[in-house]
Amino acid sequence: MLFGPPMGLRVDAGDPVVFLAGVHIGCVEIFASERVRTIRDLKGKTFAIAGSRDATYVLIATMAAHVGLNPETDIIWPIHPFGAWPQLLAEGKVDGFLGFPPLAQEARAKKIGHVILNTPKEFPRRPYSTQSQQRQLTRKEKTPRHTGNLR
């Protein structure tokens, strides 16, 4: 299953892309400084990315645009190696980063920043959620004779 945000760049570029199956929305968390409580609070702030218009940029820019920000002008996008993001947040050099395993677990263990969005917790019951599908498979495996609705 493909991670969705990079595919958005291909669609935006006009490539003839057809999605034949589900697209993974990601098991990611947005870690932020105390100055950032919501996606809208990213206006005028810095958000770490690994490369120009990478998957992190696409995902955060999409969320920012959805809440009325212009990602190109409202957010500063410094490029840093992804492994450095938690330390940069701890030092106040960036205001946010997209955490994914194992980065998210490391940041949480070191109590770096706070989470303003946790996709596994925010979207667990949606039919398109990978996490929801995994939970259903686990329940089926534990009770193979179960024939009722798993919702």
PyMOL CGO cylinders between C-alpha atoms (Angstrom):
from pymol import cmd
from pymol.cgo import CYLINDER

trace = [
    CYLINDER, 0.00, 0.00, 0.00, 1.37, 3.42, -0.92, 0.3, 1, 1, 1, 1, 1, 1,
    CYLINDER, 1.37, 3.42, -0.92, 1.72, 6.39, 1.40, 0.3, 1, 1, 1, 1, 1, 1,
    CYLINDER, 1.72, 6.39, 1.40, -0.76, 8.90, -0.01, 0.3, 1, 1, 1, 1, 1, 1,
    CYLINDER, -0.76, 8.90, -0.01, 0.91, 12.33, 0.20, 0.3, 1, 1, 1, 1, 1, 1,
    CYLINDER, 0.91, 12.33, 0.20, 3.68, 11.73, -2.38, 0.3, 1, 1, 1, 1, 1, 1,
    CYLINDER, 3.68, 11.73, -2.38, 1.05, 10.53, -4.84, 0.3, 1, 1, 1, 1, 1, 1,
    CYLINDER, 1.05, 10.53, -4.84, -0.61, 13.94, -4.50, 0.3, 1, 1, 1, 1, 1, 1,
    CYLINDER, -0.61, 13.94, -4.50, 2.46, 15.51, -6.10, 0.3, 1, 1, 1, 1, 1, 1,
    CYLINDER, 2.46, 15.51, -6.10, 2.09, 13.22, -9.10, 0.3, 1, 1, 1, 1, 1, 1,
    CYLINDER, 2.09, 13.22, -9.10, -1.59, 14.08, -9.46, 0.3, 1, 1, 1, 1, 1, 1,
    CYLINDER, -1.59, 14.08, -9.46, -0.78, 17.78, -9.09, 0.3, 1, 1, 1, 1, 1, 1,
    CYLINDER, -0.78, 17.78, -9.09, 1.86, 17.46, -11.81, 0.3, 1, 1, 1, 1, 1, 1,
    CYLINDER, 1.86, 17.46, -11.81, -0.78, 16.06, -14.17, 0.3, 1, 1, 1, 1, 1, 1,
    CYLINDER, -0.78, 16.06, -14.17, 0.55, 12.51, -14.25, 0.3, 1, 1, 1, 1, 1, 1,
    CYLINDER, 0.55, 12.51, -14.25, -2.11, 9.95, -15.24, 0.3, 1, 1, 1, 1, 1, 1,
    CYLINDER, -2.11, 9.95, -15.24, -2.46, 8.32, -11.82, 0.3, 1, 1, 1, 1, 1, 1,
    CYLINDER, -2.46, 8.32, -11.82, -5.20, 5.82, -11.01, 0.3, 1, 1, 1, 1, 1, 1,
    CYLINDER, -5.20, 5.82, -11.01, -5.66, 4.55, -7.45, 0.3, 1, 1, 1, 1, 1, 1,
    CYLINDER, -5.66, 4.55, -7.45, -6.75, 0.92, -7.62, 0.3, 1, 1, 1, 1, 1, 1,
    CYLINDER, -6.75, 0.92, -7.62, -6.70, 0.21, -3.90, 0.3, 1, 1, 1, 1, 1, 1,
    CYLINDER, -6.70, 0.21, -3.90, -6.50, 1.91, -0.56, 0.3, 1, 1, 1, 1, 1, 1,
    CYLINDER, -6.50, 1.91, -0.56, -3.89, 4.55, 0.10, 0.3, 1, 1, 1, 1, 1, 1,
    CYLINDER, -3.89, 4.55, 0.10, -2.13, 4.53, 3.46, 0.3, 1, 1, 1, 1, 1, 1,
    CYLINDER, -2.13, 4.53, 3.46, -2.80, 7.81, 5.30, 0.3, 1, 1, 1, 1, 1, 1,
    CYLINDER, -2.80, 7.81, 5.30, 0.06, 7.14, 7.65, 0.3, 1, 1, 1, 1, 1, 1,
    CYLINDER, 0.06, 7.14, 7.65, 0.65, 6.36, 11.30, 0.3, 1, 1, 1, 1, 1, 1,
    CYLINDER, 0.65, 6.36, 11.30, 2.07, 9.77, 12.04, 0.3, 1, 1, 1, 1, 1, 1,
    CYLINDER, 2.07, 9.77, 12.04, 1.97, 12.40, 14.73, 0.3, 1, 1, 1, 1, 1, 1,
    CYLINDER, 1.97, 12.40, 14.73, 2.64, 16.11, 14.59, 0.3, 1, 1, 1, 1, 1, 1,
    CYLINDER, 2.64, 16.11, 14.59, 4.95, 17.20, 17.40, 0.3, 1, 1, 1, 1, 1, 1,
    CYLINDER, 4.95, 17.20, 17.40, 5.02, 20.92, 18.14, 0.3, 1, 1, 1, 1, 1, 1,
    CYLINDER, 5.02, 20.92, 18.14, 6.42, 23.57, 20.43, 0.3, 1, 1, 1, 1, 1, 1,
    CYLINDER, 6.42, 23.57, 20.43, 4.30, 25.30, 23.07, 0.3, 1, 1, 1, 1, 1, 1,
    CYLINDER, 4.30, 25.30, 23.07, 3.70, 28.10, 20.55, 0.3, 1, 1, 1, 1, 1, 1,
    CYLINDER, 3.70, 28.10, 20.55, 1.70, 25.72, 18.37, 0.3, 1, 1, 1, 1, 1, 1,
    CYLINDER, 1.70, 25.72, 18.37, -1.59, 24.20, 19.54, 0.3, 1, 1, 1, 1, 1, 1,
    CYLINDER, -1.59, 24.20, 19.54, -3.37, 23.71, 16.19, 0.3, 1, 1, 1, 1, 1, 1,
    CYLINDER, -3.37, 23.71, 16.19, -2.49, 23.47, 12.50, 0.3, 1, 1, 1, 1, 1, 1,
    CYLINDER, -2.49, 23.47, 12.50, -3.55, 27.14, 12.13, 0.3, 1, 1, 1, 1, 1, 1,
    CYLINDER, -3.55, 27.14, 12.13, -0.91, 28.10, 14.69, 0.3, 1, 1, 1, 1, 1, 1,
    CYLINDER, -0.91, 28.10, 14.69, 1.78, 27.07, 12.19, 0.3, 1, 1, 1, 1, 1, 1,
    CYLINDER, 1.78, 27.07, 12.19, 1.34, 30.46, 10.48, 0.3, 1, 1, 1, 1, 1, 1,
    CYLINDER, 1.34, 30.46, 10.48, 4.69, 32.23, 10.71, 0.3, 1, 1, 1, 1, 1, 1,
    CYLINDER, 4.69, 32.23, 10.71, 6.32, 29.18, 12.32, 0.3, 1, 1, 1, 1, 1, 1,
    CYLINDER, 6.32, 29.18, 12.32, 8.97, 26.70, 11.17, 0.3, 1, 1, 1, 1, 1, 1,
    CYLINDER, 8.97, 26.70, 11.17, 8.17, 23.09, 10.30, 0.3, 1, 1, 1, 1, 1, 1,
    CYLINDER, 8.17, 23.09, 10.30, 11.05, 20.68, 9.61, 0.3, 1, 1, 1, 1, 1, 1,
    CYLINDER, 11.05, 20.68, 9.61, 11.11, 18.73, 6.36, 0.3, 1, 1, 1, 1, 1, 1,
    CYLINDER, 11.11, 18.73, 6.36, 13.75, 16.46, 4.83, 0.3, 1, 1, 1, 1, 1, 1,
    CYLINDER, 13.75, 16.46, 4.83, 13.60, 17.84, 1.30, 0.3, 1, 1, 1, 1, 1, 1,
    CYLINDER, 13.60, 17.84, 1.30, 11.82, 20.32, -0.88, 0.3, 1, 1, 1, 1, 1, 1,
    CYLINDER, 11.82, 20.32, -0.88, 8.22, 19.16, -1.46, 0.3, 1, 1, 1, 1, 1, 1,
    CYLINDER, 8.22, 19.16, -1.46, 8.81, 15.79, 0.23, 0.3, 1, 1, 1, 1, 1, 1,
    CYLINDER, 8.81, 15.79, 0.23, 6.03, 13.61, 1.70, 0.3, 1, 1, 1, 1, 1, 1,
    CYLINDER, 6.03, 13.61, 1.70, 6.12, 15.52, 5.00, 0.3, 1, 1, 1, 1, 1, 1,
    CYLINDER, 6.12, 15.52, 5.00, 5.73, 18.83, 3.19, 0.3, 1, 1, 1, 1, 1, 1,
    CYLINDER, 5.73, 18.83, 3.19, 2.82, 17.52, 1.10, 0.3, 1, 1, 1, 1, 1, 1,
    CYLINDER, 2.82, 17.52, 1.10, 0.94, 16.16, 4.12, 0.3, 1, 1, 1, 1, 1, 1,
    CYLINDER, 0.94, 16.16, 4.12, 1.40, 19.24, 6.33, 0.3, 1, 1, 1, 1, 1, 1,
    CYLINDER, 1.40, 19.24, 6.33, 0.83, 21.67, 3.44, 0.3, 1, 1, 1, 1, 1, 1,
    CYLINDER, 0.83, 21.67, 3.44, -2.44, 19.90, 2.61, 0.3, 1, 1, 1, 1, 1, 1,
    CYLINDER, -2.44, 19.90, 2.61, -3.61, 20.17, 6.22, 0.3, 1, 1, 1, 1, 1, 1,
    CYLINDER, -3.61, 20.17, 6.22, -2.53, 23.82, 6.39, 0.3, 1, 1, 1, 1, 1, 1,
    CYLINDER, -2.53, 23.82, 6.39, -4.38, 24.69, 3.18, 0.3, 1, 1, 1, 1, 1, 1,
    CYLINDER, -4.38, 24.69, 3.18, -7.46, 22.92, 4.50, 0.3, 1, 1, 1, 1, 1, 1,
    CYLINDER, -7.46, 22.92, 4.50, -7.58, 25.29, 7.50, 0.3, 1, 1, 1, 1, 1, 1,
    CYLINDER, -7.58, 25.29, 7.50, -7.02, 28.40, 5.40, 0.3, 1, 1, 1, 1, 1, 1,
    CYLINDER, -7.02, 28.40, 5.40, -3.25, 28.85, 5.42, 0.3, 1, 1, 1, 1, 1, 1,
    CYLINDER, -3.25, 28.85, 5.42, -1.09, 29.35, 2.35, 0.3, 1, 1, 1, 1, 1, 1,
    CYLINDER, -1.09, 29.35, 2.35, 1.64, 26.74, 2.88, 0.3, 1, 1, 1, 1, 1, 1,
    CYLINDER, 1.64, 26.74, 2.88, 4.01, 28.49, 0.48, 0.3, 1, 1, 1, 1, 1, 1,
    CYLINDER, 4.01, 28.49, 0.48, 3.98, 31.81, 2.34, 0.3, 1, 1, 1, 1, 1, 1,
    CYLINDER, 3.98, 31.81, 2.34, 2.58, 31.16, 5.82, 0.3, 1, 1, 1, 1, 1, 1,
    CYLINDER, 2.58, 31.16, 5.82, 4.97, 28.40, 6.97, 0.3, 1, 1, 1, 1, 1, 1,
    CYLINDER, 4.97, 28.40, 6.97, 8.77, 28.36, 6.97, 0.3, 1, 1, 1, 1, 1, 1,
    CYLINDER, 8.77, 28.36, 6.97, 10.09, 24.98, 5.79, 0.3, 1, 1, 1, 1, 1, 1,
    CYLINDER, 10.09, 24.98, 5.79, 13.72, 24.42, 6.90, 0.3, 1, 1, 1, 1, 1, 1,
    CYLINDER, 13.72, 24.42, 6.90, 15.33, 21.31, 5.45, 0.3, 1, 1, 1, 1, 1, 1,
    CYLINDER, 15.33, 21.31, 5.45, 17.05, 19.02, 7.97, 0.3, 1, 1, 1, 1, 1, 1,
    CYLINDER, 17.05, 19.02, 7.97, 17.75, 15.27, 8.19, 0.3, 1, 1, 1, 1, 1, 1,
    CYLINDER, 17.75, 15.27, 8.19, 14.68, 13.63, 9.71, 0.3, 1, 1, 1, 1, 1, 1,
    CYLINDER, 14.68, 13.63, 9.71, 16.67, 12.12, 12.57, 0.3, 1, 1, 1, 1, 1, 1,
    CYLINDER, 16.67, 12.12, 12.57, 17.55, 15.63, 13.78, 0.3, 1, 1, 1, 1, 1, 1,
    CYLINDER, 17.55, 15.63, 13.78, 13.97, 16.89, 14.01, 0.3, 1, 1, 1, 1, 1, 1,
    CYLINDER, 13.97, 16.89, 14.01, 13.26, 16.05, 17.68, 0.3, 1, 1, 1, 1, 1, 1,
    CYLINDER, 13.26, 16.05, 17.68, 16.49, 17.69, 18.85, 0.3, 1, 1, 1, 1, 1, 1,
    CYLINDER, 16.49, 17.69, 18.85, 15.77, 20.78, 16.71, 0.3, 1, 1, 1, 1, 1, 1,
    CYLINDER, 15.77, 20.78, 16.71, 12.35, 21.06, 18.35, 0.3, 1, 1, 1, 1, 1, 1,
    CYLINDER, 12.35, 21.06, 18.35, 13.86, 20.61, 21.81, 0.3, 1, 1, 1, 1, 1, 1,
    CYLINDER, 13.86, 20.61, 21.81, 16.36, 23.39, 21.06, 0.3, 1, 1, 1, 1, 1, 1,
    CYLINDER, 16.36, 23.39, 21.06, 13.66, 25.73, 19.73, 0.3, 1, 1, 1, 1, 1, 1,
    CYLINDER, 13.66, 25.73, 19.73, 15.13, 25.77, 16.22, 0.3, 1, 1, 1, 1, 1, 1,
    CYLINDER, 15.13, 25.77, 16.22, 11.88, 24.49, 14.67, 0.3, 1, 1, 1, 1, 1, 1,
    CYLINDER, 11.88, 24.49, 14.67, 8.29, 24.70, 15.85, 0.3, 1, 1, 1, 1, 1, 1,
    CYLINDER, 8.29, 24.70, 15.85, 7.14, 21.34, 14.58, 0.3, 1, 1, 1, 1, 1, 1,
    CYLINDER, 7.14, 21.34, 14.58, 7.91, 18.08, 12.86, 0.3, 1, 1, 1, 1, 1, 1,
    CYLINDER, 7.91, 18.08, 12.86, 6.07, 15.04, 11.59, 0.3, 1, 1, 1, 1, 1, 1,
    CYLINDER, 6.07, 15.04, 11.59, 6.83, 12.06, 13.80, 0.3, 1, 1, 1, 1, 1, 1,
    CYLINDER, 6.83, 12.06, 13.80, 6.62, 8.50, 12.57, 0.3, 1, 1, 1, 1, 1, 1,
    CYLINDER, 6.62, 8.50, 12.57, 8.09, 5.32, 14.03, 0.3, 1, 1, 1, 1, 1, 1,
    CYLINDER, 8.09, 5.32, 14.03, 10.62, 5.26, 15.61, 0.3, 1, 1, 1, 1, 1, 1,
    CYLINDER, 10.62, 5.26, 15.61, 11.01, 9.06, 15.70, 0.3, 1, 1, 1, 1, 1, 1,
    CYLINDER, 11.01, 9.06, 15.70, 7.65, 9.59, 17.41, 0.3, 1, 1, 1, 1, 1, 1,
    CYLINDER, 7.65, 9.59, 17.41, 8.37, 7.07, 20.15, 0.3, 1, 1, 1, 1, 1, 1,
    CYLINDER, 8.37, 7.07, 20.15, 11.79, 8.61, 20.79, 0.3, 1, 1, 1, 1, 1, 1,
    CYLINDER, 11.79, 8.61, 20.79, 10.36, 12.14, 21.02, 0.3, 1, 1, 1, 1, 1, 1,
    CYLINDER, 10.36, 12.14, 21.02, 7.64, 10.97, 23.40, 0.3, 1, 1, 1, 1, 1, 1,
    CYLINDER, 7.64, 10.97, 23.40, 10.14, 9.11, 25.60, 0.3, 1, 1, 1, 1, 1, 1,
    CYLINDER, 10.14, 9.11, 25.60, 12.31, 12.22, 25.83, 0.3, 1, 1, 1, 1, 1, 1,
    CYLINDER, 12.31, 12.22, 25.83, 9.22, 14.43, 26.42, 0.3, 1, 1, 1, 1, 1, 1,
    CYLINDER, 9.22, 14.43, 26.42, 10.06, 16.64, 23.45, 0.3, 1, 1, 1, 1, 1, 1,
    CYLINDER, 10.06, 16.64, 23.45, 7.25, 18.98, 22.44, 0.3, 1, 1, 1, 1, 1, 1,
    CYLINDER, 7.25, 18.98, 22.44, 3.63, 17.92, 22.50, 0.3, 1, 1, 1, 1, 1, 1,
    CYLINDER, 3.63, 17.92, 22.50, 1.41, 16.14, 19.98, 0.3, 1, 1, 1, 1, 1, 1,
    CYLINDER, 1.41, 16.14, 19.98, -1.19, 18.23, 18.16, 0.3, 1, 1, 1, 1, 1, 1,
    CYLINDER, -1.19, 18.23, 18.16, -2.31, 15.44, 15.81, 0.3, 1, 1, 1, 1, 1, 1,
    CYLINDER, -2.31, 15.44, 15.81, -2.06, 11.67, 16.17, 0.3, 1, 1, 1, 1, 1, 1,
    CYLINDER, -2.06, 11.67, 16.17, -3.53, 9.97, 13.09, 0.3, 1, 1, 1, 1, 1, 1,
    CYLINDER, -3.53, 9.97, 13.09, -3.90, 6.50, 14.64, 0.3, 1, 1, 1, 1, 1, 1,
    CYLINDER, -3.90, 6.50, 14.64, -5.97, 8.02, 17.48, 0.3, 1, 1, 1, 1, 1, 1,
    CYLINDER, -5.97, 8.02, 17.48, -7.80, 10.65, 15.40, 0.3, 1, 1, 1, 1, 1, 1,
    CYLINDER, -7.80, 10.65, 15.40, -8.96, 8.33, 12.62, 0.3, 1, 1, 1, 1, 1, 1,
    CYLINDER, -8.96, 8.33, 12.62, -9.24, 4.83, 14.13, 0.3, 1, 1, 1, 1, 1, 1,
    CYLINDER, -9.24, 4.83, 14.13, -12.85, 4.11, 13.21, 0.3, 1, 1, 1, 1, 1, 1,
    CYLINDER, -12.85, 4.11, 13.21, -12.93, 5.44, 9.67, 0.3, 1, 1, 1, 1, 1, 1,
    CYLINDER, -12.93, 5.44, 9.67, -13.44, 2.75, 7.01, 0.3, 1, 1, 1, 1, 1, 1,
    CYLINDER, -13.44, 2.75, 7.01, -10.37, 3.98, 5.09, 0.3, 1, 1, 1, 1, 1, 1,
    CYLINDER, -10.37, 3.98, 5.09, -8.13, 3.74, 8.12, 0.3, 1, 1, 1, 1, 1, 1,
    CYLINDER, -8.13, 3.74, 8.12, -5.35, 1.18, 7.92, 0.3, 1, 1, 1, 1, 1, 1,
    CYLINDER, -5.35, 1.18, 7.92, -5.38, 0.89, 11.69, 0.3, 1, 1, 1, 1, 1, 1,
    CYLINDER, -5.38, 0.89, 11.69, -9.09, 0.00, 11.68, 0.3, 1, 1, 1, 1, 1, 1,
    CYLINDER, -9.09, 0.00, 11.68, -8.52, -2.71, 9.09, 0.3, 1, 1, 1, 1, 1, 1,
    CYLINDER, -8.52, -2.71, 9.09, -5.66, -4.15, 11.12, 0.3, 1, 1, 1, 1, 1, 1,
    CYLINDER, -5.66, -4.15, 11.12, -7.79, -4.29, 14.26, 0.3, 1, 1, 1, 1, 1, 1,
    CYLINDER, -7.79, -4.29, 14.26, -10.54, -6.11, 12.37, 0.3, 1, 1, 1, 1, 1, 1,
    CYLINDER, -10.54, -6.11, 12.37, -8.06, -8.70, 11.09, 0.3, 1, 1, 1, 1, 1, 1,
    CYLINDER, -8.06, -8.70, 11.09, -6.73, -9.22, 14.60, 0.3, 1, 1, 1, 1, 1, 1,
    CYLINDER, -6.73, -9.22, 14.60, -10.24, -9.78, 15.96, 0.3, 1, 1, 1, 1, 1, 1,
    CYLINDER, -10.24, -9.78, 15.96, -11.04, -12.25, 13.18, 0.3, 1, 1, 1, 1, 1, 1,
    CYLINDER, -11.04, -12.25, 13.18, -7.88, -14.18, 13.86, 0.3, 1, 1, 1, 1, 1, 1,
    CYLINDER, -7.88, -14.18, 13.86, -8.64, -14.39, 17.57, 0.3, 1, 1, 1, 1, 1, 1,
    CYLINDER, -8.64, -14.39, 17.57, -12.23, -15.53, 16.98, 0.3, 1, 1, 1, 1, 1, 1,
    CYLINDER, -12.23, -15.53, 16.98, -12.23, -17.43, 13.67, 0.3, 1, 1, 1, 1, 1, 1,
    CYLINDER, -12.23, -17.43, 13.67, -15.80, -18.70, 14.13, 0.3, 1, 1, 1, 1, 1, 1,
    CYLINDER, -15.80, -18.70, 14.13, -17.18, -15.18, 14.54, 0.3, 1, 1, 1, 1, 1, 1,
    CYLINDER, -17.18, -15.18, 14.54, -19.60, -14.40, 11.72, 0.3, 1, 1, 1, 1, 1, 1,
    CYLINDER, -19.60, -14.40, 11.72, -21.24, -11.22, 13.04, 0.3, 1, 1, 1, 1, 1, 1,
    CYLINDER, -21.24, -11.22, 13.04, -20.53, -7.60, 12.25, 0.3, 1, 1, 1, 1, 1, 1,
    CYLINDER, -20.53, -7.60, 12.25, -17.11, -6.53, 13.52, 0.3, 1, 1, 1, 1, 1, 1,
    CYLINDER, -17.11, -6.53, 13.52, -17.94, -2.85, 14.00, 0.3, 1, 1, 1, 1, 1, 1,
]
cmd.load_cgo(trace, "trace")
